[in-house]
Amino acid sequence: MGATGDNSASPVVLLTGGSGYVGGRLFPLLENQGVKLRCLARNPEKMRPALKGATEIVRGDVLDASSLDEALRGVHVAYYLVHLMSGSKDFEKEDRQAATRLMHNGRARRDRVGWPPHTNTGRTDGREP
């Protein structure tokens, strides 16, 4: 699902976790800032009704490295707002791995994607609270 109209002068912003608590409040603000917003979603069909028509949705998952390359194409800034709540006993470890996978993706390094401060509702540094 691509964006309608191409405003290549606008920065491209990738939002992961757009269906979550923080991301769900950030994407409307980004949509109103004049950026080209791209959301990474496991289920784009579920996310589409909440977004404006110009917002692009890329099917993918932070746990699937192969899906990140397309999501990061042309991105200037990426927000990682995912908090994994999988059935795994070590979801904190998976969360750290997913954030690292996104940030160290070859395309992200090659395109020099900017990263705002890491925001997440869970700890990602491996230390106990």
BAFI-3210 file (N, C-alpha, C; in Angstrom, 3 decimals, decimal comma, padded with zeros to 6 digits):
// residues 129
n [1|2|3|4|5|6|7|8|9|10|11|12|13|14|15|16|17|18|19|20|21|22|23|24|25|26|27|28|29|30|31|32|33|34|35|36|37|38|39|40|41|42|43|44|45|46|47|48|49|50|51|52|53|54|55|56|57|58|59|60|61|62|63|64|65|66|67|68|69|70|71|72|73|74|75|76|77|78|79|80|81|82|83|84|85|86|87|88|89|90|91|92|93|94|95|96|97|98|99|100|101|102|103|104|105|106|107|108|109|110|111|112|113|114|115|116|117|118|119|120|121|122|123|124|125|126|127|128|129]
n.u [000,841|000,858|001,836|-000,367|000,128|003,267|005,498|008,473|010,156|009,576|010,553|010,950|009,370|009,581|007,434|007,279|005,251|002,881|000,264|000,130|000,009|001,637|002,589|000,150|-000,745|001,196|001,255|-000,963|-000,084|002,301|001,264|000,127|002,274|003,458|005,219|006,302|004,732|005,384|004,243|005,118|003,601|002,220|-000,288|-001,576|-004,204|-005,747|-004,745|-005,093|-007,709|-007,385|-005,579|-004,578|-005,180|-002,770|-000,741|001,630|001,613|003,594|003,873|005,150|007,405|009,055|010,498|011,188|013,736|014,021|011,843|012,331|014,011|012,608|010,828|012,541|013,508|014,594|014,093|014,299|014,107|013,472|011,119|011,133|008,766|007,843|006,618|007,157|004,958|005,007|004,367|006,648|009,040|011,127|010,615|011,668|014,306|013,870|012,681|014,815|016,519|014,987|014,829|017,538|018,024|016,521|017,772|020,363|020,145|021,183|020,324|019,449|021,859|023,312|021,748|021,860|019,943|018,148|017,753|015,444|015,430|015,305|012,186|010,129|007,829|008,829|011,799|014,907|017,568|018,528|018,864|017,610|014,569]
n.v [-001,161|001,984|005,421|008,130|010,476|012,050|013,544|014,300|016,090|016,156|014,819|011,304|009,339|006,583|004,631|002,345|000,176|001,550|000,845|000,625|001,925|004,333|004,803|004,974|007,417|009,063|008,831|010,358|012,952|013,073|012,728|015,182|016,852|017,282|015,405|012,488|009,782|006,509|003,419|000,479|-002,597|-005,598|-006,444|-004,806|-004,262|-004,010|-001,715|000,331|001,746|003,630|005,486|008,350|008,803|009,351|008,213|005,696|002,168|-000,512|-003,933|-005,904|-007,085|-006,511|-008,629|-010,028|-009,924|-009,770|-008,314|-005,721|-004,254|-003,155|-001,528|000,405|001,761|004,724|006,178|008,824|009,297|007,071|005,672|003,564|002,021|-000,268|-002,724|-005,778|-008,345|-011,100|-014,653|-015,689|-016,628|-014,967|-012,295|-009,756|-009,982|-010,646|-008,272|-006,437|-007,560|-007,201|-004,376|-003,798|-005,154|-003,643|-001,113|-001,679|-002,598|-003,179|-001,357|000,794|001,652|002,266|004,271|006,137|006,519|008,493|008,389|008,965|009,522|006,385|005,113|003,348|001,209|-000,821|-002,199|-002,050|-002,365|-004,565|-004,621|-005,123|-003,608]
n.w [000,000|-001,030|-000,565|-001,266|-003,723|-004,127|-002,203|-002,363|-001,147|001,503|004,665|005,235|007,571|009,635|011,520|014,032|015,928|015,835|016,405|019,059|022,476|022,867|020,227|018,879|019,665|018,722|015,861|014,724|015,247|013,793|011,220|010,827|010,602|008,147|007,145|005,304|006,275|007,273|008,280|009,984|009,995|011,216|010,502|008,156|007,257|009,547|010,641|008,788|008,837|010,896|010,014|008,002|004,475|003,045|004,481|004,470|004,632|005,523|005,255|007,782|010,362|013,376|014,342|012,133|010,161|007,373|006,513|007,181|005,502|003,263|004,662|005,696|003,511|002,117|004,420|006,774|009,520|012,194|014,401|017,108|018,697|019,776|021,953|022,813|023,493|023,582|023,910|024,856|027,360|027,624|026,718|027,008|026,185|023,495|022,688|022,955|021,029|018,702|018,519|018,202|015,819|014,012|014,232|013,428|010,910|007,565|005,539|007,113|008,265|005,937|004,753|006,703|008,792|011,095|014,652|017,071|020,677|022,344|023,029|025,093|026,728|028,180|029,733|028,061|028,395|029,651|032,390|035,695|036,880]
ca.u [000,000|001,725|001,292|-000,996|000,878|004,634|006,147|009,809|010,860|009,262|011,283|010,209|009,440|009,074|006,897|006,956|004,434|001,831|-001,028|000,237|-000,422|002,413|002,559|-001,191|-000,895|002,197|001,040|-001,774|000,753|003,213|000,484|-000,165|003,525|003,971|006,213|005,767|004,714|005,311|004,060|005,382|002,491|002,036|-001,609|-001,924|-005,647|-006,291|-004,247|-005,492|-008,818|-006,986|-004,612|-004,980|-004,899|-001,409|000,192|001,985|001,752|004,421|003,687|006,406|007,466|010,405|011,180|011,497|014,750|013,843|010,778|012,749|014,708|011,627|010,281|013,546|013,914|014,396|013,679|015,188|014,016|012,633|010,707|010,896|007,844|007,301|006,811|006,744|004,232|004,846|004,228|007,981|009,458|012,175|010,184|012,552|015,451|013,384|012,458|016,142|017,007|014,218|015,272|018,892|017,901|016,045|018,767|021,594|019,814|022,110|019,756|019,443|023,236|023,693|020,989|022,080|018,650|018,227|016,983|015,129|015,684|014,516|011,037|009,453|007,250|009,578|013,251|015,616|018,990|018,889|018,972|016,365|014,057]
ca.v [000,000|003,137|006,728|008,829|011,705|011,876|014,786|013,826|017,088|015,888|013,688|010,059|008,909|005,231|004,420|000,973|000,213|002,543|000,403|000,572|003,069|005,531|004,990|005,367|008,842|009,791|008,884|011,501|014,159|013,021|012,936|016,614|017,608|017,451|014,389|011,271|008,800|005,090|002,580|-000,950|-003,289|-007,024|-006,554|-003,486|-004,094|-003,578|-000,389|001,301|002,643|004,676|006,383|009,164|008,148|009,545|007,425|004,412|001,033|-001,591|-005,171|-006,393|-007,414|-006,234|-009,904|-010,592|-009,039|-009,599|-007,351|-004,387|-003,552|-002,351|-000,514|001,440|002,387|006,161|006,741|009,795|009,094|005,924|005,553|002,197|002,118|-001,612|-003,434|-007,148|-009,038|-012,463|-015,693|-016,125|-016,343|-013,949|-011,280|-008,592|-010,263|-010,524|-006,847|-005,853|-008,061|-006,572|-002,982|-003,834|-005,591|-002,499|-000,044|-002,096|-003,087|-002,649|-000,170|001,888|002,162|002,819|005,499|007,006|006,808|009,129|007,694|009,758|008,723|005,147|005,222|002,070|001,027|-001,874|-001,980|-002,680|-002,375|-005,833|-004,523|-005,225|-002,276]
ca.w [000,000|-001,120|-000,235|-002,368|-003,944|-003,693|-001,844|-002,059|-000,338|002,909|005,234|005,416|008,961|009,880|012,863|014,422|017,134|015,635|016,931|020,510|023,265|022,536|018,776|018,476|019,941|017,936|014,421|014,268|015,316|012,647|009,997|010,719|010,575|006,794|006,792|004,684|007,350|006,907|009,467|009,866|010,656|010,905|009,883|007,612|007,115|010,827|010,961|007,764|009,177|011,840|009,393|006,860|003,202|002,555|005,275|003,858|005,555|004,994|006,019|008,320|011,774|013,867|014,571|010,814|009,583|005,926|006,238|007,584|004,431|002,528|005,562|005,932|002,245|002,015|005,714|007,405|010,968|012,550|015,798|017,557|019,832|019,949|023,212|022,509|024,547|023,079|024,910|025,241|028,724|027,584|025,756|027,115|025,320|022,118|022,455|022,723|019,748|017,624|018,422|017,654|014,425|013,240|014,232|012,766|009,575|006,563|004,890|008,089|008,354|004,634|004,516|007,860|009,421|012,410|015,690|018,262|021,874|022,414|023,921|025,192|028,049|028,850|029,817|026,951|028,674|030,247|033,847|036,460|037,296]
c.u [000,885|001,017|000,644|-000,302|002,276|005,250|007,555|010,618|010,620|010,093|010,368|010,459|008,824|008,637|006,624|006,179|003,304|000,473|-001,020|-000,157|000,309|002,342|001,215|-001,492|000,083|001,820|000,112|-000,977|001,705|002,467|000,203|001,095|004,110|005,101|005,524|005,861|004,554|005,221|004,379|004,284|002,459|000,736|-002,041|-003,416|-006,277|-005,888|-004,786|-006,633|-008,428|-006,119|-005,221|-004,535|-003,471|-000,376|000,385|002,096|002,550|004,208|005,059|006,309|008,893|011,181|011,598|012,436|014,521|012,762|011,212|013,388|013,761|011,083|011,243|013,976|013,570|014,033|014,751|015,260|013,096|012,364|010,458|010,056|007,170|007,586|006,255|006,095|003,968|004,690|005,567|008,272|010,466|011,816|011,059|013,772|015,032|013,161|013,785|016,676|016,289|014,647|016,658|018,862|017,463|017,138|020,030|021,350|020,751|021,599|019,777|020,835|023,639|023,020|021,110|020,767|018,894|017,322|016,700|015,444|014,761|013,416|010,314|008,904|007,954|011,057|013,904|017,108|019,445|019,023|017,597|015,894|014,426]
c.v [001,222|004,405|007,324|010,155|011,546|013,237|014,446|014,834|016,857|014,729|012,476|009,582|007,520|005,137|002,936|001,063|001,217|002,130|000,317|001,872|004,352|005,817|005,460|006,829|009,676|009,891|010,010|012,815|014,213|013,273|014,423|017,476|017,793|016,504|013,278|010,190|007,404|004,294|001,130|-001,659|-004,759|-007,235|-005,186|-003,233|-003,584|-002,144|000,692|002,227|003,801|005,757|007,214|008,463|008,260|008,739|006,060|003,341|-000,042|-002,808|-005,653|-006,610|-007,163|-007,512|-010,585|-009,642|-008,777|-008,575|-005,912|-003,585|-002,643|-001,228|000,656|002,183|003,879|006,874|007,691|009,583|007,911|005,919|004,084|002,280|000,790|-002,093|-004,829|-007,788|-010,472|-013,433|-016,213|-015,778|-015,202|-012,863|-010,028|-008,763|-010,116|-009,061|-006,153|-006,277|-007,387|-005,121|-002,913|-004,204|-004,428|-001,438|-000,404|-002,743|-002,418|-001,390|001,014|002,491|002,866|004,166|006,495|007,486|007,426|008,410|008,649|008,926|007,517|005,316|003,892|001,942|-000,075|-001,532|-002,682|-002,759|-003,652|-005,787|-004,671|-003,832|-001,952]
c.w [000,000|-000,728|-001,464|-002,515|-003,389|-003,439|-001,387|-001,250|001,147|003,418|005,392|006,847|009,064|011,331|013,043|015,725|017,048|016,166|018,458|021,177|022,857|021,040|018,264|018,756|019,119|016,461|013,981|014,283|014,123|011,340|009,772|010,629|009,172|006,433|006,016|005,747|006,786|008,200|009,121|010,643|010,252|010,160|009,351|007,522|008,406|011,151|010,021|008,199|010,107|011,202|008,284|005,581|002,720|003,336|004,639|004,942|004,845|005,880|006,489|009,809|012,239|014,176|013,271|010,082|008,102|005,598|006,524|006,464|003,652|003,399|005,732|004,666|002,229|003,306|006,253|008,917|011,226|014,054|016,094|018,825|020,106|021,367|023,002|023,721|024,103|024,236|025,408|026,699|028,753|026,573|025,835|026,214|023,848|021,748|022,157|021,364|018,581|017,433|017,795|016,181|013,534|013,123|013,467|011,409|008,569|005,889|005,853|008,217|007,069|004,388|005,663|008,476|010,794|013,397|016,836|019,495|021,923|023,449|023,926|026,597|028,831|028,887|028,639|027,204|029,385|031,763|034,483|036,830|038,730]
res [m|g|a|t|g|d|n|s|a|s|p|v|v|l|l|t|g|g|s|g|y|v|g|g|r|l|f|p|l|l|e|n|q|g|v|k|l|r|c|l|a|r|n|p|e|k|m|r|p|a|l|k|g|a|t|e|i|v|r|g|d|v|l|d|a|s|s|l|d|e|a|l|r|g|v|h|v|a|y|y|l|v|h|l|m|s|g|s|k|d|f|e|k|e|d|r|q|a|a|t|r|l|m|h|n|g|r|a|r|r|d|r|v|g|w|p|p|h|t|n|t|g|r|t|d|g|r|e|p]
***
